[in-house]
Amino acid sequence: MSHTIGIRQAQKLRTRQALLDAALELLEHQSLSSLGLREVTRAVGVTPTAFYRHFDGTAALGVALVEETLGSLHGMIGAILADTGDSEERLDRSVELIARHVTAQPAHFRFIAREQHGGVGEVREAIAAQLRGFAEEVAQALGAEPESAGWSREDLLMLGGLYVDHMVLTTSALLDAGPEGEREVVRVARRRLRLVTLGRAHWLDGETVGSDS
């Protein structure tokens, strides 16, 4: 009996992944708000009823794609930030990580870039939540460093947000540039991060300016 249940579970997971893969391919040519579930099920060769065994609708499928694209990055970026050593080296490695992921999964990141401001509210919020999570993780990691002594949580979150915004911009630039332009995008991304790092080093020098409201 357990063997049969295991086979069924494996088949269910394969069908779910096939639906995600088919949707992603279809979304190369349209937005999520215009995607019909019959298009997806036809591409996979299952019935619409089978679709609803995995997702409540196309919005839920879109949220799953967000999690598939961005979820795995949390652990990887967290591991880089947790490394000891020069902060610029760690930030360089984070740029390289993003470049590798965009090169390996361009369709996933095109989906994120398009739907971040798209017409499906659940997906916009899922992307925003993931980015907020990144900013909080970066802020926490940077807050543990000696350079952050005296920083408020608000300022650390602002700094984390700057790094995440930079990540998003770099992703978009990589998608636009393609493989032939990747090296230049990475070079500029590193220089911009160094500029932010220099600003961080002197942030408390102008504390009265930084706290002005």
C-alpha positions as CSV (number, residue, x, y, z in Angstrom):
1,M,0.0,0.0,0.0
2,S,2.7,2.5,0.9
3,H,4.5,1.7,-2.3
4,T,1.3,2.5,-4.3
5,I,0.9,5.8,-2.3
6,G,4.5,6.7,-3.1
7,I,4.0,6.1,-6.8
8,R,0.9,8.3,-6.8
9,Q,2.6,11.0,-4.9
10,A,5.5,11.0,-7.3
11,Q,3.1,11.2,-10.3
12,K,1.3,14.1,-8.6
13,L,4.5,16.0,-8.2
14,R,5.5,15.3,-11.8
15,T,2.1,16.7,-13.0
16,R,2.4,19.7,-10.8
17,Q,5.9,20.5,-12.2
18,A,4.7,19.9,-15.7
19,L,2.0,22.5,-15.2
20,L,4.5,25.0,-13.9
21,D,6.9,24.3,-16.8
22,A,4.1,24.6,-19.4
23,A,2.8,27.9,-17.8
24,L,6.3,29.3,-17.8
25,E,6.8,28.5,-21.5
26,L,3.4,30.1,-22.4
27,L,4.3,33.2,-20.3
28,E,7.2,33.9,-22.5
29,H,4.6,35.3,-24.9
30,Q,1.9,36.8,-22.7
31,S,1.2,38.1,-19.2
32,L,-0.2,35.9,-16.4
33,S,-3.4,37.9,-16.4
34,S,-4.1,36.8,-19.9
35,L,-3.1,33.2,-19.4
36,G,-6.0,30.7,-19.5
37,L,-5.8,27.5,-17.5
38,R,-7.1,25.5,-20.5
39,E,-4.0,26.6,-22.4
40,V,-1.8,25.2,-19.6
41,T,-3.7,21.9,-19.3
42,R,-3.8,21.4,-23.0
43,A,0.0,21.8,-23.2
44,V,0.4,19.2,-20.4
45,G,-2.3,16.9,-21.7
46,V,-4.5,16.9,-18.6
47,T,-8.0,18.1,-17.9
48,P,-8.9,21.4,-16.2
49,T,-10.2,19.3,-13.3
50,A,-6.7,17.9,-12.9
51,F,-5.3,21.4,-12.8
52,Y,-7.4,22.2,-9.7
53,R,-5.9,19.3,-7.8
54,H,-2.7,21.3,-7.7
55,F,-3.7,25.0,-7.9
56,D,-6.8,27.1,-7.1
57,G,-6.3,29.1,-10.3
58,T,-3.7,30.8,-12.4
59,A,-2.9,33.3,-9.6
60,A,-1.9,30.4,-7.3
61,L,0.1,28.9,-10.2
62,G,1.9,32.3,-10.5
63,V,2.6,32.5,-6.8
64,A,4.2,29.0,-7.1
65,L,6.4,30.2,-9.9
66,V,7.5,33.1,-7.8
67,E,8.5,30.7,-5.0
68,E,10.2,28.4,-7.4
69,T,12.3,31.3,-8.9
70,L,13.1,33.3,-5.7
71,G,12.8,30.8,-2.9
72,S,16.0,29.0,-3.5
73,L,18.0,32.2,-3.6
74,H,17.4,33.0,0.1
75,G,19.6,30.2,1.4
76,M,22.3,30.9,-1.2
77,I,22.5,34.6,-0.6
78,G,22.3,34.0,3.2
79,A,25.3,31.6,3.0
80,I,27.3,34.2,1.1
81,L,26.4,36.9,3.6
82,A,27.3,34.6,6.5
83,D,30.8,34.1,5.2
84,T,33.6,35.8,7.1
85,G,36.0,38.0,5.2
86,D,35.9,41.2,3.1
87,S,32.4,42.6,2.6
88,E,33.1,43.6,-1.0
89,E,34.2,40.1,-1.9
90,R,30.9,38.8,-0.5
91,L,28.9,41.3,-2.5
92,D,30.9,40.4,-5.6
93,R,30.0,36.8,-5.0
94,S,26.3,37.7,-4.7
95,V,26.5,39.5,-8.1
96,E,28.0,36.4,-9.6
97,L,25.3,34.2,-8.0
98,I,22.6,36.4,-9.5
99,A,24.3,36.3,-12.9
100,R,24.5,32.5,-12.8
101,H,20.8,32.1,-11.9
102,V,19.7,34.5,-14.6
103,T,21.8,32.7,-17.2
104,A,20.4,29.3,-16.1
105,Q,16.8,30.4,-15.7
106,P,16.1,33.4,-18.0
107,A,12.4,32.5,-18.4
108,H,11.9,32.4,-14.7
109,F,13.4,35.9,-14.2
110,R,11.6,37.4,-17.2
111,F,8.4,36.2,-15.5
112,I,9.4,38.0,-12.2
113,A,10.5,41.2,-14.0
114,R,7.2,41.3,-15.9
115,E,4.8,40.3,-13.1
116,Q,6.5,42.5,-10.4
117,H,4.2,45.3,-11.6
118,G,1.7,43.1,-13.5
119,G,-2.0,42.8,-13.2
120,V,-2.3,39.9,-10.7
121,G,-2.3,41.2,-7.2
122,E,-1.5,37.9,-5.5
123,V,1.6,37.5,-7.6
124,R,2.7,41.1,-7.1
125,E,2.4,40.7,-3.4
126,A,4.3,37.3,-3.5
127,I,7.2,39.0,-5.3
128,A,7.1,42.0,-2.9
129,A,7.1,39.6,0.1
130,Q,10.1,37.7,-1.3
131,L,12.0,41.0,-1.8
132,R,11.2,42.2,1.7
133,G,12.5,38.9,3.0
134,F,15.7,39.4,1.1
135,A,16.1,43.0,2.5
136,E,15.5,41.8,6.0
137,E,18.1,39.0,5.6
138,V,20.7,41.3,4.2
139,A,20.0,43.9,7.0
140,Q,20.4,41.2,9.6
141,A,23.6,40.0,8.2
142,L,25.1,43.5,7.8
143,G,23.9,44.5,11.2
144,A,26.1,41.8,12.8
145,E,29.2,43.4,11.3
146,P,31.5,45.9,13.2
147,E,30.9,48.5,10.5
148,S,27.2,48.7,11.5
149,A,27.9,49.6,15.1
150,G,25.5,52.5,16.0
151,W,23.2,51.9,13.1
152,S,19.4,51.9,13.8
153,R,17.3,49.0,12.6
154,E,15.5,51.4,10.2
155,D,18.8,52.4,8.6
156,L,19.9,48.8,8.3
157,L,16.6,47.9,6.6
158,M,17.1,50.8,4.3
159,L,20.6,49.6,3.4
160,G,19.3,46.0,2.9
161,G,16.6,47.5,0.6
162,L,19.3,49.3,-1.4
163,Y,21.1,46.0,-2.0
164,V,17.9,44.2,-3.0
165,D,16.9,47.0,-5.3
166,H,20.3,46.7,-6.9
167,M,19.8,43.0,-7.3
168,V,16.5,43.6,-9.1
169,L,18.1,46.2,-11.4
170,T,21.0,43.9,-12.1
171,T,18.6,41.1,-13.0
172,S,16.7,43.3,-15.5
173,A,20.0,44.5,-17.0
174,L,21.2,40.9,-17.4
175,L,18.0,39.9,-19.2
176,D,18.2,42.9,-21.5
177,A,21.9,42.5,-22.3
178,G,21.9,38.7,-23.0
179,P,25.0,36.5,-22.7
180,E,27.1,38.7,-24.8
181,G,26.6,41.7,-22.5
182,E,26.8,39.8,-19.2
183,R,30.4,40.8,-18.4
184,E,29.7,44.5,-18.7
185,V,26.6,44.3,-16.6
186,V,28.4,42.4,-13.9
187,R,31.3,45.0,-14.0
188,V,28.9,47.9,-13.6
189,A,26.9,46.1,-10.9
190,R,30.1,45.6,-8.8
191,R,31.1,49.2,-9.1
192,R,27.7,50.3,-8.0
193,L,27.8,48.0,-5.0
194,R,31.2,49.5,-4.1
195,L,29.7,52.9,-4.2
196,V,27.0,51.9,-1.8
197,T,29.6,50.3,0.4
198,L,31.6,53.5,0.5
199,G,28.5,55.4,1.5
200,R,27.8,52.9,4.2
201,A,31.3,53.4,5.7
202,H,30.6,57.1,6.1
203,W,26.8,57.1,6.9
204,L,27.2,57.9,10.5
205,D,29.7,60.7,9.7
206,G,26.6,62.7,8.6
207,E,24.3,61.5,11.3
208,T,22.4,64.7,11.7
209,V,21.7,64.7,7.9
210,G,20.7,61.0,8.0
211,S,18.3,61.6,10.9
212,D,16.7,64.7,9.4
213,S,13.0,64.2,8.8
